[in-house]
Amino acid sequence: MIELTASSGMRGETGLRIDRKPDFFKLLGMRGATNVFVALDNETIIGSLCVSLQQVYLGGQIYPLQYIGDFKVAEPFRNKGIGLQLCNQLADYVVHIGADLAFLNVSKGNAKPFSFFKDRPGIPDFENIGVFNIHQFIGKKKKAYLPQYKIELMPVTDDLIKFLNARYSKYEMGPVITKKKLQGTINFVIQHKKEIIAAMCLADTMSAKQNVVTTLSWKMKVLLKCINIFKVVSGFSKMPLVNEPVQMIYIKYLAVNNNEKQQIKLLINHARNIVYEKAYSFVSLGIHEKDPLNSCFVGLVKLTFKSVGMLLSIKDNKDLIEKVKQGVPFEDYSLV
């Protein structure tokens, strides 16, 4: 599975390959209970498709969601119907267990995967729920500071879980946050009168997955090269090269009362400084194009990549799909 993943990638405006060394299944365990479908040529795995069960909020209520990922077919075996067979197996499985909502996302500009999921007998097509912005904030040497706010480390507590769930229950497909979801995260909070008013949970998933950029536009190549040339003067982190793992940390959760911009920028800049100190390149945050957090990032040095979210109700529950479309969807990109 590791070899198959390394030989595959996501095409789009920016080419990306996600390696899974040393244990392909570690990331799946973080996503949730997962089934893996594989295609074999004798004893060699030549294709894969995974589906993970997650509990998410929809309209403030908890629903099960099937997250579809790791859809890959080895290059020499493409255009031979193998991808379609894998999708058929997946369809049979989710119908058999009585599942309803299923979600997948792909790099913007890569429409190929959608063709495998279209026009299936008895199952509606996936619907586009919009674009997610994956902001890559560049590491920064200068420490973040605002005298009126104090950033504190916090262990996983019931108060932190309650605060995060109050925030993410307002998203469509927002995660139901538990102690297990926060396992391994580093949590920072801002408090007022001993109550949490802002929280940021950082996740370092380099031990489970490594993002490798395979292609870049010439403009992006020039930009990254310029940042590296002037990084000592600018105080920014070293930028990655094509075909090298991108050293990064994820902002898994970011919750701030009333989306207070000063607190949001303070927390993100705090994460940027941590990235710089670790000699990483980026701290990453993936949010939907409709998320009001987007307006808080003016002036922060970042690169932004885009992916498209696709949602399906196997039982053709149009009301649920419409709720997601009308609201602000969420996806945890530390697990993609």
C-alpha positions in Angstrom: 0.0 0.0 0.0 2.9 2.4 0.7 4.4 1.6 -2.7 1.1 2.2 -4.4 0.6 5.5 -2.6 4.1 6.7 -3.5 3.5 5.9 -7.2 0.2 7.8 -7.3 -0.8 11.4 -6.8 -3.5 14.0 -7.1 -3.4 16.1 -10.3 -4.7 19.6 -10.4 -3.5 23.2 -10.3 -0.8 21.9 -8.0 0.3 18.3 -8.2 0.5 16.5 -4.9 1.4 13.1 -3.6 0.7 12.0 -0.1 3.2 9.4 1.2 2.3 7.2 4.1 5.6 6.0 5.6 6.2 4.0 7.6 2.7 2.6 8.3 0.0 3.1 5.7 -2.8 2.3 8.2 -1.8 4.8 10.9 -3.6 7.7 9.3 -6.7 5.5 8.7 -6.8 4.8 12.5 -6.9 8.6 13.0 -9.7 9.0 10.5 -12.0 6.5 12.2 -13.1 2.9 11.8 -12.0 2.1 8.2 -12.6 -0.5 5.5 -10.0 -0.9 2.7 -10.8 -2.3 -0.7 -7.9 -3.4 -2.9 -7.4 -4.6 -6.4 -4.8 -7.4 -6.9 -2.7 -8.5 -9.9 -1.6 -11.9 -8.6 0.0 -10.9 -5.2 0.6 -7.2 -6.1 -1.8 -4.5 -4.9 -2.6 -2.3 -7.9 -5.5 -0.3 -6.7 -7.2 0.9 -3.4 -10.2 2.7 -2.1 -10.9 3.3 1.6 -14.0 4.4 3.5 -13.9 5.7 7.1 -16.8 6.1 9.5 -16.9 9.6 11.2 -19.4 11.2 13.5 -20.2 14.8 12.4 -22.7 17.6 13.1 -25.4 18.4 10.5 -27.9 21.1 11.5 -26.6 20.7 15.1 -27.5 17.0 15.2 -25.0 14.1 15.1 -24.9 12.0 11.9 -22.6 9.2 10.7 -20.6 10.2 7.6 -18.6 7.8 5.3 -15.3 9.5 4.4 -14.0 8.2 1.1 -10.2 8.4 0.4 -7.1 6.8 -0.9 -8.7 6.1 -4.4 -5.7 5.0 -6.4 -4.9 2.8 -9.3 -1.3 2.1 -10.4 -0.3 3.8 -13.6 0.2 0.7 -15.8 -3.3 -0.6 -14.9 -5.4 2.6 -15.5 -8.2 2.8 -18.1 -8.9 -0.9 -17.6 -12.0 -0.7 -15.4 -10.2 -1.3 -12.2 -11.3 2.0 -10.6 -14.9 1.2 -11.6 -14.7 -2.2 -9.9 -13.4 -0.7 -6.7 -16.2 1.9 -6.7 -18.7 -1.0 -7.3 -17.4 -2.8 -4.3 -17.6 0.4 -2.2 -21.2 1.0 -3.4 -22.2 -2.5 -2.5 -20.7 -2.1 1.0 -22.2 1.2 1.9 -25.7 0.2 0.6 -25.4 -3.1 2.5 -24.7 -1.4 5.9 -27.5 1.1 5.4 -25.1 4.1 5.2 -26.4 7.5 3.9 -23.9 10.4 3.7 -20.6 10.0 1.9 -17.9 12.6 1.4 -14.8 12.9 -0.7 -12.6 15.7 -1.9 -10.1 16.2 -4.7 -7.6 18.8 -5.8 -9.3 21.6 -7.7 -8.9 21.0 -11.4 -8.9 17.2 -11.1 -12.2 16.0 -12.3 -11.2 12.5 -13.2 -12.4 10.8 -9.9 -15.9 12.1 -10.3 -16.5 10.0 -13.4 -16.2 6.8 -11.3 -19.0 7.9 -9.0 -21.5 9.2 -11.6 -24.6 7.6 -13.0 -24.7 4.6 -10.6 -28.0 2.7 -10.6 -30.2 3.5 -7.6 -27.6 6.0 -6.2 -27.7 9.8 -6.7 -24.6 11.5 -8.0 -22.2 13.4 -5.7 -23.0 17.1 -5.4 -20.4 19.9 -5.3 -20.5 21.6 -1.9 -17.9 24.2 -2.7 -14.1 24.9 -2.5 -11.9 24.5 0.5 -9.0 26.8 0.9 -5.9 25.1 2.3 -3.9 28.0 3.7 -0.2 27.3 4.2 1.1 29.9 6.6 4.8 30.3 6.3 6.9 29.8 9.5 8.0 33.1 11.2 10.9 33.8 13.4 9.3 36.7 15.3 7.3 35.6 18.3 3.7 36.5 18.5 2.7 38.9 21.2 -0.3 41.1 22.3 -0.1 42.4 25.9 -3.9 42.0 26.5 -3.9 38.3 25.6 -2.0 35.4 27.2 -1.5 32.2 25.2 -1.4 29.1 27.5 -0.8 25.5 27.0 -3.7 23.3 28.0 -4.1 19.6 28.4 -7.2 17.8 27.1 -9.9 18.7 29.6 -13.7 18.5 29.6 -13.9 22.3 29.4 -11.7 22.3 26.2 -13.8 19.6 24.6 -17.0 21.4 25.5 -15.7 24.7 24.1 -14.6 23.1 20.8 -17.8 21.2 20.3 -19.8 24.4 20.9 -17.9 25.9 18.0 -17.8 22.9 15.6 -21.5 22.0 16.1 -22.3 25.2 14.1 -20.4 23.8 11.1 -22.0 21.4 8.6 -20.0 18.2 8.8 -18.1 19.6 11.8 -16.5 16.8 13.8 -17.8 15.5 17.1 -14.8 16.2 19.2 -13.7 13.6 21.8 -10.6 12.9 23.9 -9.6 10.5 21.2 -9.8 13.1 18.5 -7.4 15.3 20.6 -4.9 12.5 21.2 -1.4 13.8 20.3 -2.5 17.4 19.7 -0.8 20.4 21.4 -3.5 22.7 22.6 -3.2 26.4 23.2 -5.9 28.6 24.8 -6.7 32.2 25.6 -8.8 32.6 28.8 -10.7 35.4 30.4 -11.7 35.1 34.0 -10.7 31.4 33.9 -13.0 30.7 31.0 -11.7 29.7 27.5 -12.4 32.3 24.9 -10.1 31.0 22.1 -8.5 27.6 21.4 -6.1 26.2 18.8 -5.1 22.5 18.5 -2.0 21.7 16.6 -1.3 18.3 15.1 2.0 17.0 13.7 1.1 14.2 11.3 4.5 13.8 9.7 4.8 10.3 11.3 1.6 9.2 9.5 1.7 11.1 6.2 4.1 13.2 4.2 2.8 15.7 1.6 5.1 15.8 -1.5 4.5 18.5 -4.1 5.1 16.9 -7.5 4.4 19.8 -9.9 4.2 23.6 -9.5 3.5 26.4 -11.9 6.5 28.4 -12.9 5.2 31.4 -10.9 5.0 29.3 -7.7 8.5 27.9 -8.3 9.9 31.5 -8.7 8.0 32.6 -5.5 9.4 29.8 -3.4 12.9 30.3 -4.7 12.7 34.0 -3.8 11.5 33.2 -0.3 14.5 30.9 0.2 17.0 33.4 -1.1 15.7 36.1 1.3 14.7 33.9 4.2 17.5 35.0 6.6 16.6 38.7 6.1 12.8 38.1 6.1 12.8 35.7 9.1 10.7 33.2 7.2 11.0 29.4 7.2 12.8 27.5 4.4 10.5 26.6 1.6 10.3 23.0 0.3 11.5 21.8 -3.1 9.6 19.7 -5.6 9.6 16.0 -4.8 10.6 16.6 -1.2 8.2 16.1 1.8 6.8 19.4 3.0 7.6 19.8 6.7 4.3 21.1 8.2 2.0 21.2 11.2 -1.8 21.3 11.0 -4.1 23.6 12.8 -6.6 20.8 13.5 -9.1 23.0 15.3 -9.3 26.7 15.7 -12.2 28.1 17.8 -12.5 31.8 18.8 -15.5 33.5 20.3 -17.1 35.9 17.9 -14.2 35.2 15.4 -12.2 38.0 17.1 -9.6 38.8 14.5 -6.8 39.9 16.9 -7.0 36.6 18.8 -7.2 34.5 15.6 -4.1 36.3 14.2 -2.3 36.0 17.5 -2.9 32.2 17.6 -1.9 31.6 14.0 1.3 33.7 14.4 2.1 31.7 17.5 1.8 28.5 15.4 4.0 30.1 12.7 6.7 30.7 15.3 6.5 27.1 16.5 6.9 26.0 12.9 10.0 28.2 12.5 11.5 26.9 15.7 11.0 23.3 14.5 12.6 24.1 11.2 9.4 23.2 9.4 8.0 25.2 6.4 4.3 25.7 7.1 1.4 25.6 9.5 -1.7 24.5 7.5 -5.3 25.3 8.0 -8.1 24.1 5.7 -11.4 25.9 5.7 -14.3 26.3 3.4 -14.5 29.3 1.0 -17.6 30.5 2.9 -15.9 30.3 6.4 -15.7 33.8 7.9 -12.3 33.0 9.2 -11.0 33.7 5.7 -11.4 37.4 6.2 -9.1 37.2 9.3 -5.9 36.3 7.3 -5.3 39.6 5.6 -1.6 40.5 6.0 -0.5 37.0 6.9 2.2 35.5 4.6 0.7 32.3 3.1 0.3 30.1 0.1 -3.2 28.8 -0.6 -4.2 25.6 -2.4 -7.7 24.6 -3.2 -9.7 21.4 -3.1 -13.3 20.6 -4.1 -15.7 18.9 -1.6 -18.3 16.4 -2.9 -21.2 15.1 -0.8 -23.6 12.3 -1.5 -26.8 11.1 0.2 -27.2 7.5 -0.8 -30.8 7.6 0.4 -31.4 10.7 -1.6 -32.0 12.9 1.5 -32.1 16.2 -0.3 -32.8 18.2 2.9 -29.5 17.1 4.4 -27.5 18.0 1.3 -29.2 21.4 1.2 -28.4 22.0 4.9 -24.7 21.5 4.0 -24.9 23.7 1.0 -26.6 26.5 2.8 -24.2 26.3 5.8 -20.4 26.4 6.2 -18.9 22.9 5.7 -15.9 21.7 7.5 -13.2 19.1 6.7 -10.2 18.2 8.9 -7.3 18.4 6.4 -4.8 16.9 9.0 -6.5 13.5 8.1 -6.8 13.9 4.3 
